């Protein structure tokens, strides 16, 4: 019964969002630079590319796809920025993307990380493909919210849409190979990366204090 109610509420929010978006004038595309440093607290970054087919599928207004290395380990960071509620429909969740690429989701749970004085509610996945295993953390951001709950994000964006506010938002994903000898060590390593790097992501998103997300550059 509980799951039926949640599914019904989710449907209402998505239908309402779609109706509001269709009845509003389309927003002008607002390209943004992803101004997150390559070198952060000992982490050294290297930008990666996405092929045109992938970009056409996920349709971000801007994205960052980068590997960071530190002390012999490596973390992959992806930030997909969408300038409006309508455009964020194209965002592909890791729970969909990984299985579509042949990965099996072995574990799916919630995790909380504190970084930059903020509490981040993230989803944690353990995925496997052949002999390869990874852990993946992901969540959503806008100028007032950090959450791993898509329904909560969409509800907040619908409220902003009704109020005539900006509906910019971002999908953020952190991933790394799982250390077979010690899963907890992998979580600690990834948690340290988020603690070190997230404040720079947040600062970039909030760059324009007068109009958060409206004129800022990620």
Wavefront OBJ file of the C-alpha trace (Angstrom):
o trace
v 0.000 0.000 0.000
v 2.813 2.383 0.948
v 4.629 1.730 -2.333
v 1.383 2.375 -4.254
v 0.944 5.756 -2.560
v 4.570 6.731 -3.261
v 4.212 5.712 -6.911
v 0.985 7.729 -7.194
v 2.569 10.835 -5.652
v 5.583 10.477 -7.945
v 3.262 10.308 -10.963
v 1.411 13.449 -9.846
v 4.648 15.438 -9.475
v 5.984 14.357 -12.872
v 2.682 15.062 -14.639
v 2.411 18.469 -12.975
v 5.992 19.291 -13.918
v 5.387 18.305 -17.526
v 2.216 20.388 -17.749
v 3.859 23.469 -16.282
v 6.874 23.191 -18.548
v 4.742 22.801 -21.671
v 2.718 25.886 -20.774
v 5.731 28.112 -20.230
v 7.976 29.759 -22.770
v 11.181 27.771 -23.276
v 14.175 29.169 -21.451
v 17.130 30.438 -23.391
v 19.964 27.949 -23.363
v 22.516 29.140 -20.829
v 25.905 27.563 -21.455
v 28.091 27.406 -18.377
v 31.750 26.718 -17.795
v 32.555 24.003 -15.307
v 35.044 25.906 -13.217
v 36.202 23.235 -10.837
v 39.992 23.204 -10.324
v 42.130 20.439 -11.758
v 44.293 20.400 -8.628
v 42.566 20.283 -5.232
v 44.177 19.436 -1.897
v 46.659 16.981 -3.414
v 44.209 15.558 -5.951
v 45.377 15.875 -9.552
v 42.699 15.894 -12.223
v 42.637 14.865 -15.869
v 39.698 15.768 -18.091
v 38.011 13.008 -20.082
v 35.815 13.325 -23.116
v 32.310 12.123 -23.868
v 31.373 10.995 -27.354
v 28.727 12.903 -29.293
v 26.206 10.065 -29.031
v 26.386 10.151 -25.220
v 26.111 13.934 -25.098
v 23.105 13.839 -27.427
v 21.477 11.286 -25.134
v 22.010 12.993 -21.777
v 21.781 16.558 -23.197
v 23.521 18.532 -20.439
v 23.928 22.295 -20.828
v 27.400 21.694 -19.471
v 29.266 18.768 -17.963
v 32.476 17.821 -16.233
v 33.908 14.325 -16.672
v 37.258 13.966 -14.941
v 39.546 11.517 -13.146
v 41.330 12.621 -9.985
v 44.344 10.769 -8.569
v 45.932 10.892 -5.137
v 48.136 8.450 -3.188
v 47.914 5.753 -5.824
v 44.128 5.761 -6.080
v 41.720 7.238 -8.615
v 38.216 8.684 -8.439
v 35.997 9.583 -11.369
v 33.859 12.719 -11.037
v 30.906 13.499 -13.282
v 28.794 16.651 -12.995
v 25.905 17.090 -15.412
v 24.402 20.590 -15.299
v 20.892 21.388 -16.544
v 19.661 24.964 -16.777
v 15.983 24.090 -16.335
v 13.539 21.516 -15.024
v 12.576 20.531 -18.571
v 16.156 19.881 -19.622
v 16.870 17.765 -16.558
v 14.456 15.144 -17.933
v 17.396 13.985 -20.057
v 19.607 13.207 -17.061
v 20.376 9.492 -16.862
v 20.568 8.032 -13.381
v 23.435 5.663 -12.557
v 20.798 3.081 -11.587
v 19.774 3.105 -15.243
v 23.069 3.821 -17.006
v 25.176 1.136 -15.340
v 22.829 -1.792 -16.094
v 22.427 -0.466 -19.648
v 26.208 -0.787 -20.048
v 26.286 -4.348 -18.748
v 26.978 -3.649 -15.069
v 25.082 -5.492 -12.334
v 23.957 -3.514 -9.284
v 24.993 -5.669 -6.335
v 24.120 -3.189 -3.573
v 21.971 -0.061 -3.457
v 21.834 1.947 -0.239
v 21.830 5.477 1.182
v 24.872 7.169 2.660
v 25.537 10.514 4.315
v 28.745 12.489 3.819
v 29.596 15.792 5.503
v 31.590 18.217 3.383
v 32.028 21.966 3.429
v 29.765 22.263 6.451
v 26.888 20.597 4.596
v 25.169 17.258 4.955
v 25.076 15.370 1.671
v 22.500 12.620 1.285
v 23.810 10.340 -1.463
v 22.947 6.997 -2.982
v 25.649 4.331 -2.805
v 25.861 1.586 -5.397
v 28.168 -1.380 -5.586
v 28.319 -2.523 -9.209
v 30.107 -5.390 -10.919
v 30.973 -6.328 -14.478
v 32.938 -9.511 -14.907
v 35.841 -9.352 -12.474
v 35.580 -5.569 -12.076
v 33.807 -3.996 -9.118
v 33.148 -0.325 -8.397
v 31.420 1.808 -5.814
v 29.328 4.736 -6.995
v 27.940 7.636 -4.979
v 25.488 10.031 -6.606
v 22.997 12.751 -5.767
v 21.300 15.897 -7.018
v 21.875 19.585 -6.337
v 20.180 22.884 -6.931
v 20.777 26.206 -5.215
v 18.891 25.186 -2.059
v 18.948 21.400 -1.960
v 21.300 18.407 -1.776
v 19.465 15.096 -2.016
v 19.535 11.580 -3.432
v 15.731 11.573 -3.666
v 14.617 12.346 -7.223
v 11.008 12.933 -6.149
v 12.146 15.498 -3.585
v 14.266 17.273 -6.202
v 11.433 17.346 -8.750
v 8.968 18.623 -6.150
v 11.360 21.429 -5.193
v 11.906 22.348 -8.846
v 8.150 22.416 -9.528
v 7.713 24.827 -6.608
v 10.438 27.056 -8.021
v 8.821 26.907 -11.450
v 5.477 28.016 -10.015
v 7.228 30.852 -8.164
v 8.996 31.978 -11.323
v 12.411 31.076 -9.959
v 15.299 29.418 -11.751
v 15.145 25.634 -11.918
v 18.835 24.964 -12.556
v 20.017 21.644 -11.161
v 22.842 19.155 -11.391
v 23.452 15.428 -11.170
v 26.733 14.615 -9.418
v 28.377 11.190 -9.481
v 31.549 9.943 -7.776
v 32.926 6.500 -8.594
v 36.050 4.405 -8.119
v 37.300 0.812 -8.405
v 36.475 -1.237 -5.336
v 39.451 -2.464 -3.364
v 38.806 -6.240 -3.156
v 40.748 -6.674 0.052
v 38.929 -3.923 1.977
v 35.598 -2.424 0.935
v 35.613 -0.059 3.900
v 38.934 1.396 2.725
v 37.318 2.231 -0.614
v 34.454 4.030 1.107
v 36.885 5.991 3.270
v 38.941 6.949 0.208
v 35.887 8.083 -1.736
v 34.520 9.891 1.314
v 37.801 11.780 1.674
v 37.656 12.795 -1.973
v 34.142 14.165 -1.554
v 35.167 16.015 1.613
v 38.084 17.630 -0.232
v 36.409 18.374 -3.569
v 32.719 18.962 -2.902
v 33.181 22.467 -1.424
v 34.690 23.546 -4.760
v 31.729 22.098 -6.653
v 29.291 23.822 -4.314
v 31.178 27.121 -4.436
v 31.165 27.075 -8.223
v 27.423 26.405 -8.351
v 26.771 29.219 -5.892
v 29.229 31.643 -7.501
v 26.694 34.403 -8.141
v 25.240 35.084 -4.691
v 22.737 37.600 -6.024
v 21.104 35.083 -8.372
v 22.141 31.551 -7.409
v 22.402 29.277 -10.404
v 20.952 32.035 -12.584
v 24.222 33.535 -13.751
v 26.736 31.352 -11.983
v 29.162 29.018 -13.635
v 29.667 25.528 -12.319
l 1 2 3 4 5 6 7 8 9 10 11 12 13 14 15 16 17 18 19 20 21 22 23 24 25 26 27 28 29 30 31 32 33 34 35 36 37 38 39 40 41 42 43 44 45 46 47 48 49 50 51 52 53 54 55 56 57 58 59 60 61 62 63 64 65 66 67 68 69 70 71 72 73 74 75 76 77 78 79 80 81 82 83 84 85 86 87 88 89 90 91 92 93 94 95 96 97 98 99 100 101 102 103 104 105 106 107 108 109 110 111 112 113 114 115 116 117 118 119 120 121 122 123 124 125 126 127 128 129 130 131 132 133 134 135 136 137 138 139 140 141 142 143 144 145 146 147 148 149 150 151 152 153 154 155 156 157 158 159 160 161 162 163 164 165 166 167 168 169 170 171 172 173 174 175 176 177 178 179 180 181 182 183 184 185 186 187 188 189 190 191 192 193 194 195 196 197 198 199 200 201 202 203 204 205 206 207 208 209 210 211 212 213 214 215 216 217 218
